Amino acid sequence: MKKIDFSSLKAVFVNCTLKKSPVKSHTQNLMDVSIKILESEGVVVEVLRLADYDIPVGVQPDMTKEGYDKDEWPGIYHKIKAADILVIGTPIWLGERSSIASKLIERLYAMSGYQSDKGQYVYYGKAGGCIVTGNEDGVKHCSMGMLYALQHLGYSIPPQADAGWIGKVGPGPSYGDTEWKGESIDPPVGFDSEFTNRNTTFMSYNLMHLAKMLKDNDGYPSYGNSRKEWDDGTRWNFENPEYR
């Protein structure tokens, strides 16, 4: 099988744990598996922990214009915009993605009306995926909401674009833990999960494949999907149905 060169790609992984650095993040443990795969294929990866930044809630590009004293989101956005791949990592809380993951999606949404040089929405031509960890059910539920949001904003979603790990219901060790209640755990929790290992690998490669295909072809053709052309009056083959 011919090896594919992914070295032209850039990826941003955003960890939406509620914990600030340098507190240990179980979600980061699983994100690191995917990050290592991408880096081993030559992809340039940047990792951001959103809790480390002063980012208000809101759906405007710069919330300092809405009364907040500080907003570091515009700088984060430019990093995400420059990347070909975006991966959102989140823990599960009460069966849902974290509040910080919701804030990330809302702030991404704030920029979704911006347009590229082709008049398309700014996230067109980029690939998105997600990683979820927790001790209770909810991986697929959280992934469903995040992947829907990403594609609605303009991201392209490849097959198997989510990966995750959940432990037993109730309190217990989390992904990557090596100790629980004074007893050592070897291998670390979750590292021997065939399901998680396979899905994380497939997700990583499918993101790279799709991102490379999009980049090599300059994203999507603008025929039929350019907001600029629509606003200028172009309607392609659209027409309202006849009234019956």
C-alpha positions in Angstrom: 0.0 0.0 0.0 1.4 3.4 -1.0 2.2 5.7 1.9 0.3 9.0 1.8 2.0 12.2 2.6 0.0 14.2 5.1 2.8 16.6 6.0 1.0 19.6 4.4 -1.8 19.4 7.0 -2.3 21.3 10.2 -4.6 20.3 13.0 -5.9 21.9 16.2 -7.1 19.8 19.1 -9.2 21.8 21.6 -9.5 20.2 25.0 -12.8 21.3 26.6 -12.0 19.9 30.1 -13.3 22.0 33.0 -9.8 21.9 34.5 -7.1 24.5 34.0 -3.5 23.5 33.2 -1.5 21.8 34.6 -4.3 19.7 36.3 -4.5 16.2 34.8 -7.1 15.8 32.1 -8.4 12.3 31.3 -9.7 13.7 28.0 -6.3 14.8 27.1 -5.0 11.3 27.7 -7.2 10.0 24.9 -6.6 13.0 22.7 -2.9 12.3 23.0 -3.4 9.0 21.2 -4.9 10.7 18.2 -2.3 13.5 18.3 0.6 11.0 18.3 -0.9 9.3 15.2 -1.2 12.6 13.3 2.2 13.8 14.3 3.8 10.5 13.3 2.3 11.2 9.8 3.9 14.6 9.7 0.8 16.7 10.6 1.6 19.9 12.5 -0.6 19.8 15.6 -1.5 22.5 18.1 -3.3 21.6 21.4 -5.4 24.2 23.2 -7.1 23.9 26.6 -9.9 26.4 26.5 -10.2 26.7 30.2 -6.8 28.3 30.2 -8.1 31.3 28.3 -10.4 34.2 29.2 -13.2 33.6 26.8 -16.7 34.8 27.6 -19.9 33.1 26.6 -21.6 34.6 23.6 -22.2 34.4 19.9 -20.4 37.5 18.7 -16.9 37.5 17.2 -15.5 39.8 19.9 -17.4 40.0 23.2 -15.4 43.0 24.4 -17.8 44.9 22.0 -20.6 43.5 24.1 -19.5 44.8 27.4 -16.8 42.2 28.5 -13.4 43.5 29.6 -11.4 40.8 27.9 -12.0 38.2 25.2 -9.2 35.9 24.0 -11.4 34.1 21.5 -10.3 36.1 18.3 -6.8 34.8 18.7 -8.0 31.2 19.2 -10.2 31.5 16.2 -7.3 32.5 13.9 -5.5 29.4 15.0 -8.5 27.2 14.2 -9.1 29.0 10.9 -5.5 28.3 9.9 -5.9 24.5 10.5 -7.2 21.9 8.1 -8.5 19.7 11.0 -10.4 20.5 14.2 -10.9 17.9 16.9 -13.0 18.8 19.9 -12.3 16.8 23.1 -14.7 16.8 26.0 -15.6 14.9 29.2 -19.1 13.8 29.9 -21.0 15.6 32.6 -24.6 14.6 33.4 -24.7 12.7 30.1 -23.8 15.9 28.1 -20.7 17.5 26.7 -19.0 20.0 29.0 -20.1 23.6 29.3 -16.8 24.6 27.8 -17.4 22.4 24.7 -20.8 24.2 24.3 -19.0 27.6 24.7 -16.5 26.6 22.0 -19.3 25.6 19.6 -21.1 28.9 20.3 -18.0 30.9 19.7 -17.3 29.0 16.4 -20.8 29.8 15.4 -20.1 33.5 16.0 -17.6 33.4 13.1 -19.6 31.0 10.8 -21.0 33.9 8.7 -17.5 35.0 7.6 -16.7 34.2 4.0 -13.6 32.9 2.2 -12.2 34.4 -1.0 -14.6 32.1 -2.9 -17.6 33.6 -1.0 -18.2 30.3 0.9 -18.6 30.2 4.6 -15.2 30.2 6.3 -15.1 26.7 7.7 -15.8 25.1 4.2 -12.9 22.8 3.2 -12.0 21.7 6.7 -12.5 18.4 8.5 -13.9 18.0 12.0 -14.1 15.2 14.6 -14.5 14.7 18.3 -13.2 12.7 21.3 -15.2 12.0 24.4 -14.4 10.4 27.8 -16.4 9.8 30.9 -17.6 7.3 33.6 -21.2 7.1 32.4 -23.1 6.6 29.1 -23.1 9.4 26.6 -20.2 9.1 24.1 -22.5 8.7 21.1 -25.0 11.3 22.4 -22.2 13.9 22.9 -20.6 13.1 19.6 -24.0 13.4 17.8 -24.5 17.0 19.0 -20.9 18.1 18.3 -20.6 16.6 14.9 -24.0 18.0 13.9 -22.8 21.5 15.0 -19.6 21.2 13.1 -21.2 20.2 9.9 -23.8 22.9 10.2 -21.1 25.5 10.6 -19.4 24.2 7.4 -17.0 21.5 8.5 -16.8 18.2 6.6 -17.3 15.1 8.7 -15.6 11.9 7.6 -16.7 8.4 8.5 -16.1 7.3 12.0 -15.3 10.9 13.1 -15.8 10.2 16.8 -13.9 8.2 19.4 -14.4 7.8 23.1 -14.1 5.7 26.2 -16.5 5.3 29.1 -16.0 3.4 32.4 -18.5 1.7 34.6 -21.5 3.6 35.7 -20.8 5.6 38.9 -17.6 6.7 40.6 -14.5 4.9 39.4 -11.2 5.3 37.6 -11.1 7.4 34.4 -9.3 7.0 31.2 -5.5 6.8 31.7 -5.6 6.4 35.5 -2.9 4.2 37.0 -4.2 4.2 40.5 -7.6 4.0 42.2 -8.2 4.0 46.0 -4.6 3.3 46.7 -4.3 0.3 44.3 -2.2 0.5 41.2 -3.7 -0.2 37.8 -1.6 -1.7 35.0 -2.1 -1.1 32.1 -3.7 2.3 32.7 -7.4 2.4 32.5 -8.8 2.1 29.0 -5.5 1.5 27.3 -6.5 -2.1 26.5 -9.9 -1.2 25.0 -9.9 -2.6 21.5 -13.0 -0.6 20.7 -11.5 2.7 21.8 -8.1 2.0 20.2 -9.6 1.0 16.9 -12.0 3.9 16.7 -9.4 6.5 17.7 -7.1 5.2 15.0 -9.8 5.1 12.3 -11.0 8.6 13.3 -7.4 10.0 13.1 -6.7 8.6 9.6 -10.2 9.4 8.2 -9.7 13.0 9.3 -6.3 13.2 7.6 -7.7 11.5 4.4 -10.6 13.9 4.1 -8.6 17.0 5.0 -6.0 16.1 2.4 -8.5 15.5 -0.3 -10.2 18.8 0.5 -6.9 20.7 0.6 -5.5 19.1 -2.6 -8.7 20.2 -4.4 -8.9 23.7 -3.0 -12.0 22.7 -0.9 -15.4 22.6 -2.5 -16.2 24.2 -5.8 -18.2 27.4 -5.2 -20.8 26.5 -7.8 -24.1 26.2 -6.0 -22.9 27.2 -2.5 -21.4 30.7 -2.6 -23.1 33.1 -0.2 -21.5 36.0 -2.1 -22.9 34.9 -5.4 -26.3 34.2 -3.8 -26.4 37.7 -2.3 -25.5 39.0 -5.8 -28.5 37.4 -7.3 -27.2 34.0 -8.6 -29.7 31.2 -8.0 -28.2 28.4 -10.1 -31.1 25.9 -10.5 -33.2 27.0 -7.6 -36.9 27.7 -8.2 -39.9 27.6 -5.9 -42.4 24.7 -6.6 -45.6 25.5 -8.5 -48.5 26.2 -6.2 -51.1 23.4 -6.3 
